[in-house]
Amino acid sequence: MAKWEQSFNGDFTQLLNKIESGILNGSMSASLEDSSDFYYGNARCSIRVFERYSYMGDNRVSLSVTLFQSDNGPIHMSAITSGGSQAVFFKLNTFGEEAFLDKLKEIL
């Protein structure tokens, strides 16, 4: 598992669209598995779960991205990858997870 947390200033919708299009257009095997959006007063939270094939690990890895903004404050992002191992009891070969997270860093 790999994790990246960051805060951004800017437009929430534009950032979300940039992430979605960047991930989906950045790999021919990438897919948006599911999404969820919440609003509470002036707060907004969006969750996106992506998946793609990892050639390095010969398996599929997922990337969950959560964006949160209250009022017009900074946009807080948490991105977590998972699934990049084939071992039963411990993690081996997490290169696919790291590469998926690196793709998000390139986009942003």
C-alpha positions as CSV (number, residue, x, y, z in Angstrom):
1,M,0.0,0.0,0.0
2,A,1.2,3.5,-0.8
3,K,-0.3,6.7,0.4
4,W,-0.1,10.4,-0.6
5,E,-1.8,13.2,1.1
6,Q,-1.7,16.8,-0.1
7,S,-3.7,20.1,0.1
8,F,-4.4,22.2,-3.0
9,N,-5.9,25.6,-3.6
10,G,-8.2,26.1,-6.6
11,D,-11.5,24.8,-8.0
12,F,-12.7,21.5,-6.6
13,T,-14.5,20.4,-9.8
14,Q,-11.6,21.2,-12.1
15,L,-9.2,19.3,-9.8
16,L,-11.5,16.3,-9.7
17,N,-11.9,16.3,-13.5
18,K,-8.2,16.6,-14.0
19,I,-7.6,13.5,-11.8
20,E,-10.3,11.5,-13.5
21,S,-9.3,12.3,-17.0
22,G,-5.6,12.0,-16.2
23,I,-5.9,8.5,-14.7
24,L,-8.3,7.2,-17.3
25,N,-6.3,8.6,-20.3
26,G,-3.0,7.7,-18.7
27,S,-3.3,3.9,-19.1
28,M,-5.3,1.8,-21.5
29,S,-6.2,-0.6,-18.7
30,A,-7.4,2.0,-16.3
31,S,-11.0,2.1,-15.3
32,L,-13.2,4.1,-12.8
33,E,-14.6,1.3,-10.6
34,D,-17.0,3.5,-8.6
35,S,-17.5,7.0,-7.3
36,S,-19.3,8.8,-4.5
37,D,-20.1,12.5,-3.8
38,F,-21.3,14.0,-0.6
39,Y,-22.4,17.6,0.2
40,Y,-23.1,18.9,3.7
41,G,-23.7,22.6,3.8
42,N,-20.7,24.2,2.3
43,A,-18.6,21.1,2.5
44,R,-18.0,18.7,-0.3
45,C,-16.4,15.3,-0.4
46,S,-15.7,13.2,-3.6
47,I,-14.3,9.6,-3.6
48,R,-13.1,7.9,-6.7
49,V,-11.8,4.3,-7.0
50,F,-9.7,3.5,-10.0
51,E,-8.2,0.2,-11.1
52,R,-5.5,-0.7,-13.7
53,Y,-3.4,-3.6,-14.7
54,S,0.2,-3.7,-13.4
55,Y,2.7,-5.3,-15.8
56,M,5.4,-5.3,-13.1
57,G,3.3,-7.3,-10.7
58,D,1.2,-9.2,-13.3
59,N,-2.0,-8.2,-11.4
60,R,-4.5,-5.4,-10.9
61,V,-4.0,-2.5,-8.5
62,S,-6.5,0.0,-7.2
63,L,-6.2,3.7,-6.4
64,S,-8.7,5.4,-4.1
65,V,-8.7,9.2,-4.2
66,T,-10.7,11.3,-1.7
67,L,-11.1,15.0,-2.1
68,F,-12.6,17.2,0.7
69,Q,-13.2,20.9,0.8
70,S,-15.1,23.0,3.4
71,D,-16.4,26.4,2.3
72,N,-13.7,27.9,0.0
73,G,-10.8,26.5,2.0
74,P,-8.1,24.3,0.7
75,I,-8.9,21.0,-1.0
76,H,-7.6,18.1,1.0
77,M,-6.7,15.0,-1.0
78,S,-5.9,11.5,0.3
79,A,-4.8,8.9,-2.3
80,I,-4.2,5.3,-1.3
81,T,-3.2,2.4,-3.5
82,S,-3.8,-1.3,-2.9
83,G,-3.7,-4.8,-4.4
84,G,-0.1,-4.8,-5.8
85,S,1.0,-8.0,-4.2
86,Q,0.6,-11.7,-4.9
87,A,1.8,-13.1,-1.5
88,V,-0.5,-14.7,1.0
89,F,0.8,-13.4,4.3
90,F,3.0,-10.4,3.5
91,K,3.5,-7.9,0.7
92,L,5.9,-8.7,-2.1
93,N,6.3,-6.5,-5.2
94,T,4.5,-3.2,-4.5
95,F,6.0,-1.6,-7.6
96,G,2.6,-1.5,-9.3
97,E,1.1,0.4,-6.4
98,E,3.9,2.9,-6.3
99,A,3.7,3.4,-10.1
100,F,0.0,4.1,-9.9
101,L,0.5,6.7,-7.2
102,D,3.4,8.2,-9.2
103,K,1.0,8.6,-12.2
104,L,-1.3,10.7,-10.0
105,K,1.6,12.8,-8.9
106,E,2.5,13.4,-12.5
107,I,-1.0,14.5,-13.3
108,L,-1.1,17.0,-10.4
